[in-house]
Amino acid sequence: MTTLQTDIPARLDRLPWSRWHWRVVIALGVAWVLDGLEVTLVGSIGAVLERPDTLGLTAGEIGLSGSVYVAGAVLGALLFGRMTDRLGRKKLFLITLAVYTVGTLATAFSPNFAFFALCRFVTGLGIGGEYAAINSAIDELIPARVRGRVNLAINGSFWIGAALGAALSLVLLDARVVGPVWGWRAGFALGAVLAVAILLVRRHVPESPRWLVAHGRADEARRIVERIEAEVEAQHGPLPAPRDFVVNYTAARPESPPMRQVARVLFKRYPQRSVVALALMISQAFFYNAIFFTYALVLTRFYGVPEGNVALYIFPFALGNVLGPLLLGPLFDTVGRRRMIALTYVLAGIGLALTGWAFMQGWLDARGQALCWSAVFFLASAAASSAYLTVSEVFPLEMRALAIAIFYAIGMGAGGFAAPLLFGLLIETGSRGAVMVGYSIGAGLVIVAGLLALRHAADAERKPLEEVAPPLASEDGSER
């Protein structure tokens, strides 16, 4: 059997940070900005959509629309994740962005709840596919020494989109600008315009050289790496020698691994990693979706915040969520994955439980509630981002996108689909105690997940992806 030796992973990992890396991060990382924009628009306009002169939705229908969006994301992740491993990262991160664009533009023309829910489903399809295609591409292009902090920062950029969505809703819902009847439609249309602009930029991001080598296209991979190296050298001068790390491929092939082989890897080779990934994804999905999809409803129902002012309370919340991954991210590369995942998950759970108790006792006003949530989600944002980092780096290259999709789908299906619907119903009761029950469930889930990660998570910091999980087509990772 012919063996192919390649130093391409080492050549990519030794590169100094450059303008080229910034372009990749901006072009691909905008997926989370778009998701944040979508979720926040729905959260900020939730009360507006209850008005009879808009769509006249009930609180339960608003929660259901959030669950439908998540259901689309689950299906999109599974469908496009498999295609990403089979057809390549680049083809899919272009296709998924196009699907998102169609879905969010159509949302702007919704005449009723059924059409609105269908459009949210299509938009979710695109966003779910983005998670699988983008996470795998970013991890394979970013140097190992900074993979943790970069991945966390990109995932945290969701909240830049959240702030943008809040600002759009604040301006567009103002009667002096567009007004609530048409303003929410304009917000979704502007999201589609942003997506088209990013689609034009994303065309210039190359295919992952790692993926190309694993699929028998070593010459193409070498040419891409040489172009990247030439650009980086033009900025930084001669490059350091790559680490003495060579991957031996004995079975590079164009097709993706069969599902039976994927199952063996997940449940026989890496069962502990699979359990940790599952716990992290389910708990963070419930934690986030439970609170954020019903954020506007809590403010309007329990604190009497006018529907036009809901977006103002998004900004401190978004700030805490952006700063968490940015400030704590470097520690995931230095202190280590296991310790930081456990620390952020457990502290976020304790913080949510304490905030929920204060809410139930009536100790907080709307401003105090927003500030408490901001502090909690400073930690929770880093924790949730680390879940996506974990599932994207601890499984073999040939099934990386599918692994991301599987755990994202299960996590969002179990935690993300149920949480918005459950909290919508709890809020409709008008009981603070009932809502506190939901907060307690979310807090308990993330604390258990954090303790599990402390015991069983992989020490992947500053290691090449091929060292963390050898490719299936390598000598160390081949299935015979």
ABEGO torsion letter per residue (X at the ends): XBBBBBAAAAAAAABBBBAAAAAAAAAAAAAAAAAAAAAAAAAAAAAAAABAABAGBBAAAAAAAAAAAAAAAAAAAAAAAAAAAAAEAAAAAAAAAAAAAAAAAAAAABABAAAAAAAAAAAAAAAAAAAAAAAAAAAAABBAAAAAAAAAAAAAAAAAAAAAAAAAAAAAABAABAEAAAAAAAAAAAAAAAAAAAAAAAAABBBBAAAAAAAGBAAAAAAAAAAAAAAAAAAAEBBBBBBBBBBBBAABBABBBBAAAAAAAAAAABAAAAAAAAAAAAAAAAAAAAAAAAAAAAAAAAAGBBAAAAAAAAAAAAAAAAAAAAAAAAAAAAAEAAAAAAAAAAAAAAAAAAAAAAAAAGABBAAAAAAAAAAAAAAAAAAAAAAAAAAAAABBAAAAAAAAAAAAAAAAAAAAAAAAAAAAAAAAAGBAAAAAAAAAAAAAAAAAAAAAAAAABBBABGBBAAAABBBAABAAABBX
